[in-house]
Amino acid sequence: MKFIEFSKNLNKEKLQLGYLIQGDDSYFRKKAVDRIIATVNVDNKELNFSTFDDSKKEDFLMSLNSYPLMSDFRLSIIEVDKTDEVFHGKLKKYFADPNPTCIAVVVNSAEISKDIDGMFTVECKKETLGMLAKWVEVTFKKEGKTITSVLANQLVERCSMDMLRISQGVDMLVCYNKDKTEITSESVHELIPAYLEAEVFDLVNMIVEKNQQRTMELYASFKAQKVETTKVLALLYGNYRRMFLASVSTASEEELATALKVKPFAIKKARSLGKKYTKVRLKNCLEIISKAEFGIKSGKISQEEVLLTTILLLLEN
């Protein structure tokens, strides 16, 4: 069952003992889990509510055989990278004779697993452009605001049809236009960065934080979507240049933002990220990106190789 239908029909009288929540939309996955938590509403959560990550599969399976204390149900939730064959087999065996007082929730990101008898499957795939644009229009209407169908489509596209980004964008636009009833094209383009700009900004944040897993996920996303390497490198250079200038300049955020033609928030964020580097290291990062761009233009390096190499060098720097 798709998330939207599931969300409409879920109630305490129709609770299942097992839910398999899966799909590539993190917003819908989180909302599905939140709806289950709110509907089950266990008493004494510290005793009857447990969450686990992918490394704790055995602990999760053991928790399913525990009985609730001073509550009708206990609730166990695990978020997994994938339901491998061993884990899948153990779930199948458990649901042949499940604990009637424990509700099990397995959250599986992008990989679609086989259905398991006894578990209710909630599909959290990315929705169509039309469906997402309609959600945008309806949500603004609830807030007493209007947006044209064309502009709603543009907003969805700028967010790369990612429901989490769309939701955050709608919230920002509602706040920004609190004294207006019409959502304008100017406000959408001012507040909602284009998809690639936002993704590269996330990439820079993950590189600075040395989050290798998330960094490689973003690289894989660029590769899968066949994003032009030169565009990613140009945006990387712009972000690191802004970090460097924000670190060495004594100008105020507003003054520097005006000079660089960006929002003051971008300068504030650049200064915050720049503090994690020395000025020498920031210059090194700029040189790494410049060499990659030169390598492509001179034909000495293939575009396929250069982006991954550049990202790894930035992570090491």
C-alpha positions in Angstrom: 0.0 0.0 0.0 1.3 3.5 -0.9 2.1 5.8 2.0 -0.7 8.3 1.4 -3.4 5.6 1.4 -1.8 4.0 4.5 -1.7 7.3 6.4 -5.4 7.9 5.7 -6.5 4.4 6.9 -4.2 3.7 9.9 -6.1 3.5 13.2 -5.7 1.6 16.5 -8.4 -0.9 15.6 -6.6 -2.0 12.5 -3.1 -2.2 13.8 -0.9 -4.9 12.4 1.8 -6.8 14.3 4.4 -6.1 11.7 5.1 -3.2 9.3 7.7 -3.2 6.5 8.3 0.5 5.5 10.4 0.8 2.4 11.2 3.0 -0.6 13.5 5.8 -1.7 11.7 8.8 -0.1 13.0 9.5 3.3 10.2 12.0 4.1 7.4 9.4 3.5 9.4 6.8 5.5 9.7 9.1 8.5 6.1 10.1 8.3 5.0 6.5 8.2 7.0 5.7 11.3 5.7 8.8 13.1 2.1 7.8 12.2 2.6 4.3 13.6 4.2 5.6 16.8 1.4 8.1 17.3 -1.3 5.4 16.6 0.2 2.7 18.9 0.8 5.3 21.6 2.5 2.9 24.0 2.3 3.6 27.8 5.6 3.8 29.7 7.7 4.4 26.6 11.0 3.9 28.5 9.9 0.3 29.1 8.0 -0.5 26.0 9.5 1.4 23.1 12.9 0.5 21.5 14.7 1.6 18.3 17.7 -0.1 16.6 20.0 0.5 13.8 21.4 -1.9 11.1 24.1 -3.2 13.4 21.6 -4.4 16.0 19.5 -6.8 14.0 19.9 -9.6 16.6 18.9 -7.3 19.5 15.8 -6.2 17.5 14.8 -9.8 16.9 15.2 -10.6 20.6 13.1 -7.6 21.6 10.1 -9.0 19.6 9.7 -11.8 22.1 9.5 -9.4 25.1 6.2 -8.6 26.6 5.0 -5.1 27.5 5.0 -3.7 31.0 1.9 -1.8 32.0 0.9 -1.2 28.4 -1.2 -3.0 25.8 1.7 -3.2 23.3 5.4 -2.8 23.1 6.9 -1.2 19.9 10.2 -2.2 18.3 11.6 -0.3 15.3 14.7 -1.0 13.3 16.2 1.0 10.4 18.2 -1.2 8.1 20.4 -0.6 5.1 18.9 -3.7 3.4 17.0 -6.8 4.5 19.6 -9.4 3.7 18.6 -13.0 3.2 19.5 -14.1 6.7 17.6 -11.3 8.4 14.7 -11.8 6.0 14.6 -15.5 6.9 14.6 -14.8 10.6 11.7 -12.3 10.2 9.8 -14.8 8.2 10.3 -17.5 10.9 9.2 -15.0 13.6 6.0 -14.0 11.8 5.0 -17.6 11.5 4.1 -17.3 15.2 4.5 -13.7 16.3 4.2 -12.2 19.8 0.7 -10.8 19.9 1.7 -7.9 22.2 4.6 -6.6 20.2 4.5 -4.4 17.1 7.6 -4.7 14.9 8.5 -2.0 12.4 11.3 -2.5 9.8 12.4 0.6 7.9 14.2 -0.2 4.7 15.6 2.7 2.6 15.9 2.3 -1.2 16.1 -1.4 -1.6 12.7 -3.1 -2.2 12.5 -6.3 -0.3 10.2 -9.3 -0.7 7.0 -9.2 1.2 6.8 -11.2 4.4 3.6 -12.9 5.5 2.4 -11.2 8.6 4.1 -7.9 7.8 2.1 -5.0 6.2 4.2 -3.4 3.5 4.1 0.4 3.2 5.6 1.8 -0.1 7.4 5.1 0.3 8.6 5.7 -3.2 9.0 9.1 -4.7 5.7 10.4 -6.1 5.0 11.8 -9.5 5.5 15.4 -10.4 1.8 16.0 -10.7 1.0 14.4 -7.3 3.7 16.4 -5.6 2.7 19.7 -7.2 -0.9 19.0 -6.1 0.3 18.5 -2.6 2.1 21.8 -2.7 -1.0 23.6 -3.9 -3.2 22.0 -1.2 -0.7 22.7 1.6 -0.5 26.4 0.7 -4.3 26.5 0.5 -4.5 25.2 4.1 -2.2 28.1 5.1 -4.4 30.6 3.4 -2.1 31.1 0.4 -2.3 30.5 -3.3 0.3 29.3 -5.8 -0.2 28.7 -9.5 0.0 25.2 -10.9 3.0 26.2 -13.1 4.9 27.6 -10.1 4.0 24.6 -7.9 5.6 22.4 -10.6 8.7 24.6 -10.7 9.1 24.4 -6.9 8.9 20.6 -7.1 11.4 20.4 -9.9 13.9 22.7 -8.0 13.7 20.3 -5.1 14.4 17.4 -7.5 11.0 15.9 -6.5 12.4 15.1 -3.0 9.5 15.3 -0.6 11.6 16.3 2.4 13.1 19.3 0.5 9.6 20.2 -0.9 8.2 20.2 2.6 11.0 22.4 4.0 10.7 24.7 1.0 6.9 25.1 1.6 7.5 25.9 5.3 10.1 28.6 4.3 7.8 30.2 1.8 4.9 30.3 4.3 7.1 32.1 6.8 8.6 34.4 4.2 5.2 35.3 2.8 3.4 35.6 6.2 1.8 38.9 5.3 1.0 37.9 1.7 -1.6 35.5 0.3 0.1 34.9 -3.1 3.3 32.9 -3.5 5.4 34.6 -6.2 7.9 33.3 -8.6 10.5 35.7 -7.1 10.1 34.3 -3.6 10.4 30.7 -4.9 13.6 31.4 -6.9 15.0 33.4 -4.0 14.4 30.9 -1.2 14.5 27.5 -3.0 18.0 26.8 -4.5 18.1 24.7 -7.6 18.7 21.0 -6.9 22.3 20.8 -8.0 23.3 23.9 -5.9 21.6 22.3 -2.8 23.3 18.9 -3.4 26.8 20.4 -3.8 26.2 22.5 -0.7 25.3 19.3 1.2 28.4 17.7 -0.3 30.7 20.5 1.0 29.1 20.1 4.5 29.7 16.4 4.5 33.3 16.8 3.3 34.0 19.4 6.0 32.5 17.1 8.7 34.5 14.1 7.3 31.3 12.1 6.8 32.7 9.7 4.2 29.5 7.6 3.9 27.2 10.5 3.1 29.8 12.1 0.9 30.0 8.9 -1.2 26.2 8.7 -1.4 26.1 12.2 -2.9 28.8 11.3 -5.3 26.9 8.2 -6.3 23.8 10.3 -6.8 25.6 12.7 -9.2 27.0 9.7 -11.1 23.6 8.0 -11.4 22.0 11.2 -12.7 24.9 11.8 -15.1 25.4 15.3 -13.7 28.2 17.2 -15.6 31.4 17.0 -13.6 32.4 20.5 -14.7 29.2 21.9 -13.1 29.9 20.1 -9.8 33.5 21.3 -9.8 32.4 24.9 -10.5 30.0 24.8 -7.6 32.5 23.2 -5.3 35.0 25.9 -6.1 32.4 28.6 -5.4 31.7 27.2 -2.0 35.3 26.8 -1.0 36.2 30.3 -2.4 33.4 31.7 -0.3 34.7 29.9 2.8 38.2 31.3 2.1 37.1 34.9 1.6 34.8 34.7 4.7 37.8 33.5 6.7 40.2 36.2 5.7 37.9 39.1 5.4 37.1 41.5 8.2 34.0 42.8 6.5 30.5 42.2 8.0 28.3 39.4 6.8 26.1 41.9 5.0 29.0 43.7 3.3 30.6 40.5 2.1 27.2 39.1 1.0 26.7 42.2 -1.1 30.2 42.0 -2.6 29.8 38.3 -3.5 26.1 38.6 -4.5 24.9 36.0 -2.1 22.6 36.0 1.0 24.1 37.0 4.4 23.2 33.5 5.6 25.6 32.0 3.0 28.4 34.1 4.4 27.5 33.1 8.0 27.5 29.4 7.0 30.8 29.8 5.1 32.5 31.4 8.1 31.2 28.6 10.3 32.5 25.9 8.0 35.7 27.8 7.4 36.6 27.6 11.1 37.2 23.9 10.6 40.1 24.6 8.3 43.3 26.7 8.5 43.7 29.3 5.8 46.5 27.1 4.2 44.2 24.1 4.0 41.5 26.2 2.4 43.9 27.3 -0.2 44.9 23.7 -0.8 41.3 22.8 -1.4 41.0 25.6 -4.0 44.1 24.3 -5.7 42.8 20.7 -5.7 39.6 21.9 -7.5 41.5 24.2 -9.9 43.8 21.4 -10.9 40.8 19.1 -11.6 39.2 21.8 -13.8 42.4 22.4 -15.7 42.9 18.6 -16.1 39.5 18.3 -17.8 40.0 21.4 -20.0 43.4 20.2 -21.1 42.1 16.7 -21.8 44.6 15.1 -19.4 41.9 13.6 -17.1 38.6 12.0 -17.9 35.5 13.5 -16.3 34.5 10.1 -14.9 37.7 9.8 -12.8 38.3 13.4 -11.8 35.2 14.1 -9.6 35.8 11.0 -7.4 39.5 11.8 -7.2 38.8 15.4 -6.2 36.2 14.5 -3.6 38.7 12.0 -2.0 41.5 14.6 -2.0 39.2 17.1 -0.3 38.2 14.5 2.3 41.9 13.8 3.0 42.9 17.5 3.2 
